[in-house]
Amino acid sequence: MTTATQKKGKQWDPAEIKADLIKKYPPKVARKRAKQILINEGIDNGTPEILANVRTIPGIMTMRGCTYAGCKGVVMGPNRDIVNITHGPIGCAFYSWLTRRNQTDPGPDGENFMPYCFSTDMQDSDIIFGGEKKLRAAIQEAYDLFHPKSICVFATCPVGLIGDDIHAVSKEMKEKFGDCNVYAFSCEGYKGVSQSAGHHIANNQVFRHVVGTNETERPGKYKINLLGEYNIGGDAFEIERILDKCGITCIATFSGNSTYEQFASAHQADLNTVMCHRSINYVADMLDTKYGIPWIKVNFIGAEASAKSLRKIAQYFEDRELIDRVEEVIAEEMPPVVAAAREILPRTEGKTAMLFVGGSRAHHYQELFKEIGMKTISAGYEFAHRDDYEGRQVIPDLEVDADSRNIEELHIEPDETRFRPRKEASEMARLEESGLRFKGYDGIISDMAPGTLIIDDLNQYEAERLVEIMRPDIFCAGIKEKYSIQKLGIPMKQLHSYDSGGPYAGFRGAVNFYKEIDRLVNTKVWSYIRAPWQENPQLSATFVWE
Ligand code: CFM
């Protein structure tokens, strides 16, 4: 079997690695994990099936977060002018307080509540006697202090357990104020198997309470929404710079550097572009059904991918002026990127990467690694669904288990007065024929080489084992994995928060990324790491069944 000292360049047998990862588990656990660890077969007409979006096995140290994190932290967190109140114990509030490094530009109105942490700070007595009174007082206090356009309330686990009616309290306060949209999210941490459920809950409520409420016409010739971009490390600023340069108007971003009025005017766009399919494809589908706005998948991670995405947008609008402008912008932006990649390539070519991130980055960032000649040998998502692995064609076959049924599915009808198909059916068909795909996403598997390992909901034990066996040149994941991986002597890059770096999106972001990866994979410091207990172990242990 392979060992930690395995030489670089050796061909691994992925089946042996898979067997190694699960051999310490009890049989039932091993059976379940085996379905979540997939050896990519590179099948011509289809992809192998993976088990995803299921509960983590108790006792396993998962990389996942909770439903509340997905709702408050991910989707609603990056909006700057909504006051987001966490109804719960103060510990839950900490993890939503700018720990995700989403940035914002306060704009001319200066309304920016992101640096604040709003919590009801529930105590034992609130759990026993109910927390609604305290929530009402918190909403009132936030309103009196800030007079925001909107206040959102987020449920944490204890709120669901004691049964506080956050929706009734929010409705009551909304009616009382008259000029502030107050609404709530039943996003208790336990509601779903991961943060993915929280995305869905957030999307539903924003769609129900905000989208379509602002009819003041937003000017612009080519109007799009950017869905699933959260401005980590300033990515949205780079994407906005590029879109502006092309003359494309972004009506709303969900939700990096966004405002309440952007959400409210989202129905005015003529095209929805989806970056992170996992977190937001629900909104894209609902905007299509209700208002007639088609959606396409884009990716602004990677210079080539950014250029391709701009061309797709131009192709959709079928306007010579835009098509030419996009080509001019690409021609202007690409040379410094190509020069940077060329300079770095001799030092990075052939090196290997592993990516284990949420529900889309483990896929998107492979583009950037490819551009500097690096191979992804193993990757996976924390909480994506089968469609993010295998492609959207599997959606009709997805099993709706009790956990998914727990999350409300909005039934959307075309809006009686505002449904306006942006393109005739014949135009859509012609565009599709010319290669523009609507509502399409192929997933991560189709882009990975045969023989690579694709692993869902990787855990701490498997991560360490995988690194010991395969010794990648870099491992990308989050803060929970950072130090355990570095202790194994492998550089680790956080792809959730970017450590303190970024932006990595668009053209300038690509250059930032190449330089950062060059530094990380070529430093010698990692080869000097050997902890005292690795030289002289004083204690060793085995599992009881060994
Ligand atoms: Fe989408 Fe995200 Fe991601 Fe995600 Fe996230 Fe994130 Fe992520 Mo961390 S929305 S699925 S829930 S791209 S916070 S900005 S980096 S796990 S891969």
Boltz pocket constraint, residues with backbone or C-beta under 6 A from the ligand:
constraints:
  - pocket:
      binder: B
      contacts: [[A, 70], [A, 74], [A, 100], [A, 195], [A, 228], [A, 230], [A, 232], [A, 276], [A, 278], [A, 279], [A, 357], [A, 358], [A, 359], [A, 360], [A, 361], [A, 362], [A, 495], [A, 496], [A, 497]]
      max_distance: 6.0
